[in-house]
Amino acid sequence: MGRVRVRAEPLELILYQSDAGTARGQASVVCFPESIDDLSFAIRAANRHRVSFVARGSGTGLAGGATPVANSLVIVMTRMNRILEVDPVGRVAWVEPGVLNLDLTRSVRHLGLHYAPDPSSQQACTIGGNVGTNAGGPHCLSAGVTSTHVLAADVVLGNGEIVRLGGLEPDAVGYDLRGCFVGSEGTMGIAASIAVRLTPDPPETRTLLADFTSVDAAAETVSGIIAEGIVPAALEMMDAPITRLVEEFVGAGYPLDAEAVLLIEVTGLIGGVDAEVDAIRRVALEHGARQVKVAITEQDRMLLWKGRKSAFGAIAKVAPDYYLHDIVVPRTRLVEVLKRVYEIAAEQDLLVMNVFHAGDGNLHPLFVFDGSEPGIWERVYAAGDGIVQACLDAGGVLSGEHGIGLEKRDYMSLAYSADDLDAQARLRDAFDPDGFANPEKILPAGSRCGEMKRAPEGTWI
Ligand SMILES: Cc1cc2nc3c(=O)[nH]c(=O)nc-3n(C[C@H](O)[C@H](O)[C@H](O)COP(=O)(O)OP(=O)(O)OC[C@H]3O[C@@H](n4cnc5c(N)ncnc54)[C@H](O)[C@@H]3O)c2cc1C
């Protein structure tokens, strides 16, 4: 690779020392492959020098997945950003991993198609990063998360070898190696091209805004809608602090005095959609909604979504720092876990806001603070520990979409037995026996039977 595609100036390396999460690491070198051969060459070079490597898309990840540890080589995939092939009949596209999520949908819009997983970061994050984290998004409730939409990937393994995982055929036989790879956060190699499903645009769409005088009533409505047999395309919830903030920021028409709002979208054929709107309105009113507004025109719908999608921009008005959690609880436990989140925030004297994919029980408690305040990080992390414990106590899981990375790595032993962790470590070793691909992520030290049981805190930083 030439000089342009490899950088090692100390100031530039600082740019790649973390993703959008809180963990900081240290890169030794950064490179920018432009082809699968460049990528394989970079990985082989790293192998020769016994240096580990980490894939990086746009670095919008929140779990430290792209944060370099052990002086890794950072392999930035954003120059591999071509849409290689679109098959509108088979509804499949082959793309390079650096294609931005929203750019893929924009490029097939004229065909009446879109790429369904829509993380709130979709203007900035890459398809490769989405595959790495098995990303979700508001419209993954009915459409399914990234794994449902990835058919195959050409992957460069930890030793530089190129393999194809998965395929376009409908019922592949054998082990689902593609399924293992999606969500592996770069620990099983780096995707160099990806075949994704394209989804037809729905004929009709309605977006509803229901507002409530209590968070409990909104959370109970979420379960009520699903219990009615309706799986909306999206079912998002925002509590009072974030709703007010967003409304003042973008003027989306959200009520300033609501304790919580639900943003609900239904799609399908016109008759079916209108029947679902009626049923959802009834369920919401039965659970105490004050009003249910229905947006039909594209302009009105976009305004409601603008509010939801501006949530993270709006918080910058309150304080310079935030810590966004990502946990999943059974929908039926939403009310009690949310209560516990507010209690934990009060115990640690922290401002918390909640904006999340309520339909799939994916909570995102968001702490907003000024990181320069003495002792604040300790309180934020203590609150995080409490939230993780509350989620596990309720039968939940550690992450719905951001992944484990460094952030949740040391919680894995709370959720999995030693035997489970050992099995996962052996699966990872099958893809990367030398352990060069994104080391120290996902699995805590001591996961393999016979290893020491726990690494000292903070060894990666
Ligand atoms: C404001 C905001 C909103 C967000 N909303 C959502 C949301 O709604 N849903 C959601 O799921 N996430 C969300 N995220 C988190 C983040 O955007 C996603 O995790 C996204 O998938 C990361 O993509 P990226 O290109 O930035 O990847 P990076 O952060 O660069 O990398 C993420 C992980 O993928 C690995 N990786 C990157 N490229 C490849 C590759 N080619 N092959 C294999 N592994 C690879 C990396 O090593 C790392 O482990 C949000 C983040 C922000 C800042």
The ligand as an SDF file (V2000), in Angstrom:
LIG
                    3D

 53 58  0  0  0  0  0  0  0  0999 V2000
  -26.4610    9.0210   17.6190 C   0  0  0  0  0  0  0  0  0  0  0  0
  -26.3090    7.5420   17.4830 C   0  0  0  0  0  0  0  0  0  0  0  0
  -27.4390    6.7620   17.2660 C   0  0  0  0  0  0  0  0  0  0  0  0
  -27.3210    5.3690   17.1450 C   0  0  0  0  0  0  0  0  0  0  0  0
  -28.4370    4.6280   16.8930 N   0  0  0  0  0  0  0  0  0  0  0  0
  -28.3190    3.2880   16.7010 C   0  0  0  0  0  0  0  0  0  0  0  0
  -29.4660    2.4800   16.4090 C   0  0  0  0  0  0  0  0  0  0  0  0
  -30.6090    2.9640   16.3150 O   0  0  0  0  0  0  0  0  0  0  0  0
  -29.2680    1.1560   16.2450 N   0  0  0  0  0  0  0  0  0  0  0  0
  -28.0160    0.5810   16.3310 C   0  0  0  0  0  0  0  0  0  0  0  0
  -27.8910   -0.6320   16.1370 O   0  0  0  0  0  0  0  0  0  0  0  0
  -26.9300    1.3160   16.6080 N   0  0  0  0  0  0  0  0  0  0  0  0
  -27.0420    2.6420   16.7870 C   0  0  0  0  0  0  0  0  0  0  0  0
  -25.9270    3.3910   17.0500 N   0  0  0  0  0  0  0  0  0  0  0  0
  -24.6050    2.7350   17.1610 C   0  0  0  0  0  0  0  0  0  0  0  0
  -23.8130    2.6270   15.8160 C   0  0  0  0  0  0  0  0  0  0  0  0
  -24.1940    3.6210   14.9010 O   0  0  0  0  0  0  0  0  0  0  0  0
  -23.9830    1.2320   15.2210 C   0  0  0  0  0  0  0  0  0  0  0  0
  -23.3850    0.2900   16.0940 O   0  0  0  0  0  0  0  0  0  0  0  0
  -23.3840    1.0430   13.8280 C   0  0  0  0  0  0  0  0  0  0  0  0
  -23.7080   -0.2380   13.3520 O   0  0  0  0  0  0  0  0  0  0  0  0
  -21.8700    1.2280   13.7860 C   0  0  0  0  0  0  0  0  0  0  0  0
  -21.4750    1.4120   12.4480 O   0  0  0  0  0  0  0  0  0  0  0  0
  -20.0470    2.0730   12.1190 P   0  0  0  0  0  0  0  0  0  0  0  0
  -19.8520    2.0770   10.6370 O   0  0  0  0  0  0  0  0  0  0  0  0
  -19.9050    3.3760   12.7760 O   0  0  0  0  0  0  0  0  0  0  0  0
  -19.0760    0.9770   12.7700 O   0  0  0  0  0  0  0  0  0  0  0  0
  -17.8650    1.1250   13.7950 P   0  0  0  0  0  0  0  0  0  0  0  0
  -18.2790    1.8280   15.0150 O   0  0  0  0  0  0  0  0  0  0  0  0
  -16.6880    1.6720   13.0670 O   0  0  0  0  0  0  0  0  0  0  0  0
  -17.5930   -0.4240   14.1210 O   0  0  0  0  0  0  0  0  0  0  0  0
  -18.5480   -1.1530   14.8410 C   0  0  0  0  0  0  0  0  0  0  0  0
  -18.0640   -2.6060   15.0110 C   0  0  0  0  0  0  0  0  0  0  0  0
  -18.1100   -3.2850   13.7630 O   0  0  0  0  0  0  0  0  0  0  0  0
  -16.8180   -3.7880   13.4130 C   0  0  0  0  0  0  0  0  0  0  0  0
  -16.6860   -3.6090   11.9620 N   0  0  0  0  0  0  0  0  0  0  0  0
  -16.6500   -2.4460   11.2660 C   0  0  0  0  0  0  0  0  0  0  0  0
  -16.5400   -2.7000    9.9480 N   0  0  0  0  0  0  0  0  0  0  0  0
  -16.5160   -4.0580    9.8140 C   0  0  0  0  0  0  0  0  0  0  0  0
  -16.3930   -4.9360    8.7030 C   0  0  0  0  0  0  0  0  0  0  0  0
  -16.2680   -4.4860    7.4400 N   0  0  0  0  0  0  0  0  0  0  0  0
  -16.3870   -6.2830    8.9340 N   0  0  0  0  0  0  0  0  0  0  0  0
  -16.4980   -6.7800   10.2150 C   0  0  0  0  0  0  0  0  0  0  0  0
  -16.5930   -5.9820   11.2910 N   0  0  0  0  0  0  0  0  0  0  0  0
  -16.6190   -4.6360   11.0920 C   0  0  0  0  0  0  0  0  0  0  0  0
  -15.8270   -2.9580   14.2290 C   0  0  0  0  0  0  0  0  0  0  0  0
  -14.6160   -3.6380   14.4660 O   0  0  0  0  0  0  0  0  0  0  0  0
  -16.6190   -2.7220   15.5010 C   0  0  0  0  0  0  0  0  0  0  0  0
  -16.5030   -3.8330   16.3500 O   0  0  0  0  0  0  0  0  0  0  0  0
  -26.0320    4.7720   17.2200 C   0  0  0  0  0  0  0  0  0  0  0  0
  -24.9000    5.5700   17.4270 C   0  0  0  0  0  0  0  0  0  0  0  0
  -25.0310    6.9300   17.5670 C   0  0  0  0  0  0  0  0  0  0  0  0
  -23.7900    7.7630   17.7870 C   0  0  0  0  0  0  0  0  0  0  0  0
  1  2  1  0
  2  3  1  0
  2 52  2  0
  3  4  2  0
  4  5  1  0
  4 50  1  0
  5  6  2  0
  6  7  1  0
  6 13  1  0
  7  8  2  0
  7  9  1  0
  9 10  1  0
 10 11  2  0
 10 12  1  0
 12 13  2  0
 13 14  1  0
 14 15  1  0
 14 50  1  0
 15 16  1  0
 16 17  1  0
 16 18  1  0
 18 19  1  0
 18 20  1  0
 20 21  1  0
 20 22  1  0
 22 23  1  0
 23 24  1  0
 24 25  2  0
 24 26  1  0
 24 27  1  0
 27 28  1  0
 28 29  2  0
 28 30  1  0
 28 31  1  0
 31 32  1  0
 32 33  1  0
 33 34  1  0
 33 48  1  0
 34 35  1  0
 35 36  1  0
 35 46  1  0
 36 37  1  0
 36 45  1  0
 37 38  2  0
 38 39  1  0
 39 40  1  0
 39 45  2  0
 40 41  1  0
 40 42  2  0
 42 43  1  0
 43 44  2  0
 44 45  1  0
 46 47  1  0
 46 48  1  0
 48 49  1  0
 50 51  2  0
 51 52  1  0
 52 53  1  0
M  END
$$$$
